[in-house]
Amino acid sequence: MKENYDPTSFFEFLKYRPANLPYFCPDQKGLTVFCRGRREQLEEILEPTPFELVDDRFAVVVTDFRNNSSYPYHDAGILLAVRFGDTVGGSFLFEFEDQHFTVASGREKWGYPKVYAHAGLDADDTTARGRVFLGDDVHLDISVDLTAEADPSAWQGLALYPHLQIRAVPEFDGPGFESFQVLSRDTSADYTLTSRHIGPATVELGDAVSFRGKRLDVLEVLGGEYKVGDFAATEENTKPTLLADLARV
């Protein structure tokens, strides 16, 4: 081995930053559509996880991080409200990003189940629309009507934070996991809202949002919101809390 080798220099090769470094996204745009799903299907999706379902409502999100201080990207996915022990929050069970290194970074550092896809978020005076697609396959397509109002009480109390994710590292020579860390991460604490519109919404989900060959069902679209604000993952809140390591139990 090289003399005085510093393993942290390998982050340059990985093309992403260490997990403890803060990052910021001023004027971040976010689109969220709230839906009601089929409880039995949502519970089935959670079967491989240690999480319990706490709500049959879920959120479909597309977020524009192009002003991000570290690297520009879009993030999108499906958040379910779950419980682990005494902690209730939102867990990404499907997630997409449009930069390969942010996919790797989020999966390897914090357990977000990101996969690569093209994504975009656009808004004009009438509509905010977010899309995720790869080739001819549309993974999700959501919109909020900016000319009309909706009642947010339909999704009041839906827990989306903290994010509860599983950072699972498989054994390199065996059938199990070297670590299976259940993490709680909440970057919402330092978010500053600039504007928010709540309105009627639409949702289209494709085959990429499927589990065991069944596409995620949307029984009811409750409404949605388009918001603009300043995102901050500060040194304090970018680092998650370890709730458990089930490979060590």
N, C-alpha and C positions, 0 to 999 in steps of 0.2 A: 504494500500500500504506500501511497505517497506520504512523505513526511509532512506533519502538521496539517493534514487534510481536514477541512471543515465540512461536515456533511450538509450543513444548511446551505452551502453554495449550490447544492443540487436543485434548489428551487429555480435557479436561472435556467436549468435544463428542462424542468417541468413546465416553465413558462407561466407559472402563477405564483402568487405571493404567499408568505406564511400566514397562518390562520389568525395570529394575534394583531395584524396590522389593520388599522381603521380604513374605511373608505366612505365616500360621500357622493351623492347624486342630487345636485340642485335642480330644481324645475323638473322633477321626475313625474312622468305621466303614468297613471294606473287605471285599468279598467277591470271591474269585478262584476260578475253576474251571479246572482244567488239562485239556487235551484233546490227543488225537493226531489230526492231520489227514492229508490225502492230499498227499504231498510234491509231486507233479506240479502239483496245483492251487495250493499255496502258492507254488511257484516262478513259476507263471503270474501270480498276483496281484502279485508283485514285479517283473514284467517292465518296467513303466513307471518303476521306481525304479532308483537306482544300487546298491541293496543286494543282497547274496547271502544266500540262506537257509542257516541253520546247524543247524536242528532241525525235525523234523516235529511237535514238540509246540508248542502255543500256549496262551495264557491268555485267558479271558473275564473281564472285571472290571466291577464296579459299586462306586463309592466315594461315600460320603456326606460332602460338604464343607459341610454346613449350618452348622457352627460356624466356618467360615472367617472370618478377620479382615477380609478385604476385601469379600467378598460371598458369600452362600450359594448353593450349587448342588450338583447331582449330576453325576458323570462316569462314563462307561461306555465299553467298547470291547473291541477284539480286539488283543492284542499278539503279534507274531511275533518270534522270535529271528533277528537278522540280523547281517551283517558289512559294514562299510565300511572297506576298508584293513585296518589292524591292530586296529580297534575292533569289539568284539562287544557287542550290547545288544538291547533290545527296541524295536520300532517299532509304533506305532499305525497300522494300515491301515484300521480302521474306528473311529470315535469319535463319541459322542453326549453332549450336555449339555443341561440344561433351563433355561438362561438365555441369551438372545440375545447379551448383551454378553460373556459368557465364551466363547461360540463364536467371536465375532469376535476377542477378545483372544488366545486360544490359537492361532488360525490365523495371525493377522497378526504376532504377536510371535515365535512359536517353531515354526510350521509344523505344529502338531497338526491333523489333518484333521477337525475337529469339525463336526458338523451338529446342528441343533436336534431334540430329541425330549423327551417326558416321561420321567422316570426316578424310581425310588424304591428304597430298600433298607430292609427290615424284618427284625427278628429277635425271636424269643421263646425259650422254653426248649427248643424242639425243632428249629426250622428257621430258617435265615437265607436270605432270598430277595431277589434283585434283579431288577427288570424295567425294560425300556425299550420305549416304545410311542409311537405317534402315531396318534390316532384309533383305528380298529379294528385297525391293523396292529401286531403284536408284533414288535419288532426283535430283542430277546433276552430270555430268561427263564432265570435260573440260580438254583440253590439248593444249600445244604450242610446235611446232616443233623447236628444238634448233639448227637444222642443216641448216635452211633456214631463209631468211629474209622476212619481210613484210613492207608495207608502212604505217607508223603511221598517215599519214595525213587523213586516212579514219575515224579516231575518234578524230581528232584534235578539241579542243574546247568543248568536252563533259564535262560537269560540274559534278564532283563527290564529291567535297568538297565546302563548309562545308557540313556535314551531317545534314539534316533536318529531325527531328523525332518528333513524337507525344507521349508525356508522359501522358497517359490518365489513371486516377484513377476513377473507377466506384463508384457511390454512393453505400453504403452498404445496403440502404433501399429504393432505388428508381430507376427510369428508366434511369437516366442520369449519369453525371460525376461530381465528387467533384472537379476535376481539369482536364483541357484539355490543357496542355502546349505544345506549338510549340517551339522546341528547335533547336538551331544552334550550332553544335559542330565540331571543326576542330582540329584534332590531327596531321595533315600533316605538320604543321609549323616547327617542330623540327625533322622531318624524315631526315636521312642521307643515301643517296643512295650509295651502294657499287658496284653493277653490275646490268645490265639490258639487256635482250635479247628480241627483237621484232621479231615475226615470225608468220607463218600461224597457224591457230587454229581450234579446233573442239569443238562442244558443243552438249551435250545430256541432255535434261531436262525431268524430270519425273512428275508424277501426283501431287507430293507435291508442284510443282511450278504451281499451278492452281488457278483460281479465277472464282467463280460462275460456277464451273464444266468444265471450259475450260483451257487447258494447255497453258502456255505462248508460243506464236508463235515466232520462229526465222526465219525471212525472209532471212537474210544474215549474215554470220559470217565474220566480217571485219578483224580479226586478233587478236593477243594477245601479252602479255608480261609476262615474268618471271623475277622477280627482287629480289635482296637480299639487305638488308639495316638494319640500326639501327632505330627502332621505339621508339618514346618517347612521352608519354602523360604526359607532365610536369604539375606542379601545376597550371600554367597559362592556358594551353590549354586543360587540361582534363575536366575543368568545362565549361559547355555550356552557351550560351547566351539565355535568355528567350525572344522570339520574340512576343509571345502573350499567354494569357490564355483565351481560348474561352469559358470556363465555367464561366468566370467572365464578359463576354461581355453583 
